[in-house]
Amino acid sequence: MNMQHASIQFLGHSSFQITTPEGHVILIDPWFTGNPALPANFVIPAKVDLILVSHGHSDHLDAKLAEVIRSRSPKVIASPIVRWYLLEQGIPDYVFEPMNAGGTLNILDVKITMTNAFHFSQINLPGGKIGYTHAANGFIVWMSDDISVYYSGDTSVFGDMELIGEIYEPDIAILPIGDRFTMGPLEAAFATRLLKVKHVIPCHYGTMPSLTGTPERFKALTADIECLQIHLLQPGEVLDTAAIKLHHR
């Protein structure tokens, strides 16, 4: 087993950067253009190995993502509809690792599982039009240090989160708590119980006035869950998974 460990950096809103034990850089739902929560000193890494895109809303699929892909040459995993959109933007097919909900693949010393999410989505097009309607997805990222991360993406709470917990046993869940467009604190508290996770990173809150869910409310609603650790990362802050391994189940 690799003796190094992974790190998870919060890039604001719902964007994350995972650095694997082998040093591979994974971006999840990168939103760099117009993200008010993006750290002021953030620079897109010169080395990006893998990009995961949960759905095509503009706060998860950056408007300049195609430029990032062309300049960094990462592999990309996205839903088939988002993949088709990016292909039509001129991104070559070899960049993509096609998959769909329920599937798992091995890539860059990690395993990626694509999960369901319940969230209607589309891609905003020039001229105020929309297209490429699709369902959102989540991801499980399994790393060589035996840490697994469940990134739910934008979603409501749903009963099959219990299955996700039973099948994949994620160590860390990244869950939205902002309400209105996703789960709020109440639903995220239920999701935490269904998943049976002991580490949660809340996201998708406070970025704009309409996202009224708060981490304080989420903490209050989960205060009875034994040994639960809620990691309230500030934009730019890094969670070192070595601490998670000390409490690994």
Secondary structure, DSSP 8 states (H G I E B T S, - for coil): --SS--EEEE-STT-EEEE-TT--EEEES---SS-TTS-TT----S---EEEE---STTTS-TTHHHHHHHH--EEEE-HHHHHHHHHTT--GGGB----TT-EEEETTEEEEEEEEEEEEEEEEGGGEEEEEEEEEEEEEE-TTS-EEEE--S----TTHHHHHHHH--SEEEEE---SSS--HHHHHHHHHHHT-SEEEEES-SSSTT----HHHHHHHTTTSTT-EE----TT-EEETHHHHHT--
